């Protein structure tokens, strides 16, 4: 999948959104994978989560509106309002750092 998890140092999780040809737009499968990682990182021994996008043109341009899986319905990714998805990220009890590279 185009979501990669690395541990560059002890207690640091680095998540990379790897879809640079679409400026790291997220498909339903990518979002499901990210949600699964989020659940496991919440209870892991990592102390900080860094999220970035592959390449240098865009961090993440949001939901992949061209995906044929029906994951974008105008309200947000997979029918989930964007502010609700942001609260999932905001409510994790660990610092989350966005390593922005390019458009966001």
SVG drawing of the C-alpha trace seen along z (x, -y; Angstrom):
<svg xmlns="http://www.w3.org/2000/svg" viewBox="-21 -24 38 26">
<polyline fill="none" stroke="black" stroke-width="0.4" points="0.0,0.0 1.1,-3.6 1.3,-4.3 4.7,-3.5 5.6,-3.2 9.2,-3.5 10.9,-4.0 13.9,-6.2 14.9,-6.3 13.5,-4.7 10.1,-6.0 9.6,-7.9 7.1,-6.8 7.4,-8.2 4.4,-7.8 4.9,-8.5 1.9,-9.0 3.4,-7.6 1.2,-8.6 3.3,-11.4 1.9,-11.0 -1.4,-12.3 0.2,-14.7 -0.4,-12.2 -4.2,-12.3 -5.7,-9.6 -7.8,-6.8 -10.2,-4.8 -7.6,-2.0 -4.9,-4.4 -7.2,-6.0 -8.2,-2.7 -4.5,-1.7 -3.7,-5.0 -6.6,-4.6 -5.2,-1.1 -1.8,-2.5 -3.3,-5.3 -5.0,-2.7 -1.8,-0.7 0.4,-3.8 -2.0,-5.1 -1.2,-2.1 2.4,-1.5 5.6,-2.7 6.2,-5.5 6.3,-8.9 6.0,-11.0 4.4,-10.6 5.7,-12.4 3.6,-12.3 4.9,-13.4 4.2,-13.0 6.5,-11.4 8.2,-13.6 8.6,-17.4 5.5,-18.7 2.8,-18.0 2.3,-16.9 -1.2,-15.7 -3.9,-17.2 -6.8,-15.5 -9.2,-12.8 -8.6,-11.3 -11.6,-12.6 -10.7,-10.6 -10.8,-7.3 -13.3,-4.8 -14.1,-3.4 -16.6,-6.1 -14.6,-7.2 -15.2,-11.0 -18.8,-12.2 -18.3,-15.9 -18.4,-16.0 -15.0,-14.5 -13.0,-11.3 -15.1,-8.1 -18.1,-10.2 -16.4,-11.3 -16.4,-15.1 -12.9,-16.5 -13.2,-18.1 -14.1,-14.7 -11.1,-13.0 -8.9,-15.9 -10.3,-15.3 -9.1,-11.6 -5.6,-13.0 -5.9,-15.8 -7.2,-13.4 -4.3,-10.9 -2.5,-11.4 0.9,-11.8 2.5,-14.7 1.9,-14.6 4.2,-16.6 3.4,-17.3 6.6,-17.4 5.1,-19.6 6.9,-19.4 5.2,-21.3 1.5,-22.0 -0.8,-21.0"/>
</svg>
